[in-house]
Amino acid sequence: MDSTGHAIVAEGLRKRYGGTEALAGFDLAVPKGTVCGLLGPNGAGKTTAVRVLTTLLRPDAGRAEVAGFDVVRQAARARYHVGLVGQHAALDEVLSGRQNLVMFGRLYHLGLARARRRADELLERFGLADTGAKPVKQYSGGMRRRLDLAAGLILAPSVLFLDEPTTGLDPRGRNEVWEAVGSLVAAGTTVLLTTQYLEEADRLAAKICVVDSGRVIAEGTPGELKGAIGGDRVDVVLRAADEIPAAMAIIGRVTGGEPESDPDTRRVGAPVRERVAALTEVVRALDEAGIVAEDITLRRPSLDEVFLRLTGHRTDERAGERAAEEVAA
């Protein structure tokens, strides 16, 4: 296993719960100082992978290193370099933000004076200094998650694992967390992010690994993954749904690609090679056929389309019950 230049390396990780194989040969390599997004539906194995990599779960087979330490043979040393923020904030609602951080510092065996200094540093770093004296029950969702991120950084870990950190947050709260993660990476922290949100992966991750059925089925930058299923696309929203068949025939003929349609949104689309020429010709051909388009756009494929093409289902659809991962919780 060559971990040179990588903060996280996994090879052939396997984990089975009864008759369910949660990890089925999971491979991963995350360069230092970057964000890697694990993208996949519930039940794909993302949380199990995080539990193995953070030493909370022993794999049945395979090897992994975090910060240069084997997660099985050197678990205690690996754990010292790791921070973990789970799906649910582990905060005391009655205590203030500062008191929560001091408490976590003490749990990490910091002296009282050092725990207080570290709490103040983190409150300032995450924009919570003005609210540090307030009880957590008065915090917004975004503030809670930022405080949870701060708690995961008490020991200044070099590798931070974020397991669906913005689940349940409103758009403002998600943006607050995204900004906090960006500042961490800018300071040199390596982040492994599991998420079901395509926008989140697209915005934060330098590298994305698509996970399905316990293994990585594709990886690359967001641009590389989008490019892998084709270049630009033309999308047409029709005024009348009954004109979809005729529009599909026209767009397929003009673009030379296989058109797709969504009757609910009256949308017809297809991949194109020459952006401007294809758009001009589609507009002309639809007009000659008397088909009215309410909107016509050129765009790159989305990560949701990438995932759908690779797995046959969208990221917001369940890939089965989460019973296996529930057992490990």
Residue pairs with C-beta under 8 A, 6 or more apart in sequence:
1 9
1 11
1 63
1 65
2 9
3 9
3 65
3 68
5 31
5 32
6 29
6 30
6 31
6 32
7 30
7 31
7 32
7 33
7 66
7 67
7 158
7 159
7 190
8 28
8 29
8 30
8 36
8 53
8 64
8 65
8 66
8 159
8 190
8 192
9 28
9 29
9 30
9 64
9 65
10 26
10 27
10 28
10 29
10 49
10 52
10 53
10 62
10 63
10 64
10 65
11 27
11 62
11 63
11 64
12 25
12 26
12 27
12 61
12 62
12 63
13 23
13 25
13 26
13 27
13 49
13 52
13 59
13 61
13 62
13 63
13 64
14 21
14 23
14 24
14 25
14 26
14 59
14 60
14 61
14 62
14 214
15 21
15 22
15 23
15 48
15 52
15 57
15 59
15 60
15 214
16 22
16 60
17 323
17 324
17 325
17 327
17 328
18 324
18 327
20 323
20 324
21 214
22 45
22 48
22 214
22 324
22 325
22 328
23 45
23 48
23 49
23 52
23 59
23 62
23 214
23 215
24 45
24 213
24 214
24 215
25 62
25 214
25 215
26 45
26 49
26 62
26 211
26 214
26 215
26 216
27 215
27 216
28 36
28 49
28 64
28 209
28 216
30 36
30 190
30 192
30 207
31 190
31 206
31 207
32 158
32 188
32 190
33 185
33 188
33 189
33 190
34 185
34 190
34 191
34 206
34 207
35 181
35 185
35 190
35 191
35 192
35 193
35 204
35 205
35 206
35 207
36 191
36 192
36 193
36 205
36 206
36 207
36 208
36 209
37 193
37 194
37 195
37 200
37 201
37 204
37 205
37 207
37 208
37 209
38 46
38 49
38 50
38 192
38 193
38 194
38 195
38 209
38 211
39 195
39 196
39 198
39 201
39 208
39 209
39 210
39 211
39 303
39 307
39 315
40 46
40 194
40 196
40 210
40 211
40 212
40 307
40 311
40 315
40 319
41 196
41 212
41 311
41 313
41 314
41 315
41 316
41 317
41 318
41 319
42 196
42 318
42 319
42 322
43 318
43 319
43 320
43 321
43 322
43 324
43 325
44 211
44 212
44 213
44 214
44 319
45 211
45 213
45 214
45 215
45 325
46 163
46 194
46 211
47 87
47 163
47 194
47 325
48 57
48 214
48 324
48 325
48 328
49 194
49 211
50 84
50 161
50 163
50 192
50 194
51 57
51 328
52 58
52 59
52 64
52 71
53 64
53 66
53 71
53 161
53 192
54 66
54 71
54 79
54 82
54 84
54 161
55 66
55 71
55 72
55 75
55 78
55 79
55 82
56 84
57 328
58 72
59 72
63 70
63 72
64 70
64 71
64 72
65 71
65 78
66 78
66 81
66 82
66 159
67 78
67 81
67 82
67 158
67 159
69 75
69 77
69 78
69 81
70 78
71 78
80 155
80 157
81 157
81 158
81 159
82 157
82 159
82 160
82 161
83 152
83 153
83 154
83 155
83 157
83 159
83 160
83 161
84 152
84 160
84 161
84 163
85 145
85 148
85 149
85 151
85 152
85 160
85 161
85 162
85 163
85 165
86 163
87 163
87 164
87 165
87 167
89 144
89 145
89 147
89 148
90 148
90 151
91 100
91 136
91 144
91 147
91 148
91 151
92 99
92 100
92 103
92 136
93 135
93 136
93 137
94 135
94 136
94 137
95 103
95 135
95 136
96 132
96 133
96 134
96 135
96 136
97 123
97 128
97 131
97 132
97 133
97 134
97 136
97 139
97 143
97 147
98 119
98 120
98 123
98 132
98 133
100 136
100 147
100 151
101 115
101 118
101 119
101 122
101 123
101 147
101 150
101 151
101 154
102 112
102 115
102 116
102 119
104 115
104 151
104 154
105 114
105 115
105 116
105 118
105 119
105 154
106 112
106 115
108 154
108 155
110 118
110 154
115 154
118 154
119 132
120 129
120 132
122 128
122 150
122 153
122 154
123 129
123 132
123 150
125 150
125 183
126 146
126 147
126 149
126 150
126 180
127 146
128 143
128 146
128 147
128 150
131 138
131 139
131 143
136 144
136 147
139 147
140 172
140 173
141 168
141 169
141 170
141 173
142 169
142 170
142 172
142 173
142 174
142 175
142 176
142 177
143 173
143 176
145 165
145 166
145 169
145 173
145 176
145 177
146 176
146 177
146 180
148 165
149 160
149 162
149 165
149 177
149 180
149 181
149 184
152 160
153 160
153 184
153 189
157 189
158 188
158 189
158 190
159 189
159 190
159 191
159 192
160 184
160 189
160 190
160 191
160 192
161 191
161 192
162 181
162 191
162 192
162 193
162 194
163 194
164 194
164 195
164 196
165 177
165 181
165 193
165 195
166 173
166 174
166 177
166 178
166 195
166 197
166 200
167 196
169 177
174 197
174 200
178 200
178 203
178 204
181 191
181 193
181 204
182 204
184 191
185 191
191 204
193 200
193 201
193 204
193 205
195 201
196 315
196 316
198 302
198 303
198 304
198 307
198 315
201 208
201 222
201 303
202 222
202 303
205 222
206 221
207 219
207 220
207 221
208 219
208 220
208 221
208 222
208 225
208 303
209 216
209 218
209 219
210 216
210 217
210 218
210 219
210 225
210 306
210 307
210 310
210 311
211 217
212 310
212 311
212 319
213 319
217 310
217 311
218 225
218 228
218 306
218 310
219 225
220 228
222 303
225 303
225 306
226 300
226 301
226 302
226 303
226 305
226 306
228 306
229 301
229 305
229 306
229 309
230 257
230 271
230 301
231 271
231 272
231 273
231 300
232 271
232 272
232 275
232 298
232 299
232 300
233 269
233 270
233 271
233 272
233 298
233 299
233 300
233 301
234 251
234 255
234 269
234 270
234 272
234 278
234 279
234 282
234 296
234 297
234 298
235 267
235 268
235 269
235 295
235 296
235 297
235 298
235 299
236 247
236 251
236 267
236 268
236 269
236 282
236 286
236 293
236 295
236 296
237 265
237 266
237 267
237 293
237 294
237 295
237 296
238 244
238 247
238 266
238 267
238 268
238 291
238 292
238 293
238 294
239 266
239 292
239 293
239 294
240 266
240 292
241 263
241 266
243 291
243 292
244 261
244 263
244 266
244 268
246 289
246 291
247 261
247 268
247 286
247 291
248 259
248 261
248 268
250 282
250 285
250 286
250 289
250 291
251 259
251 268
251 269
251 270
251 282
252 258
252 259
252 270
253 285
254 278
254 281
254 282
254 285
255 270
255 271
255 272
255 273
255 278
255 282
256 273
257 270
257 271
257 272
258 270
258 271
259 268
259 269
259 270
260 268
260 269
260 270
261 267
261 268
261 269
266 294
272 278
272 279
272 298
275 298
279 296
279 298
282 296
283 293
283 296
286 292
286 293
304 314
304 315
307 313
307 314
307 315
308 314
313 319
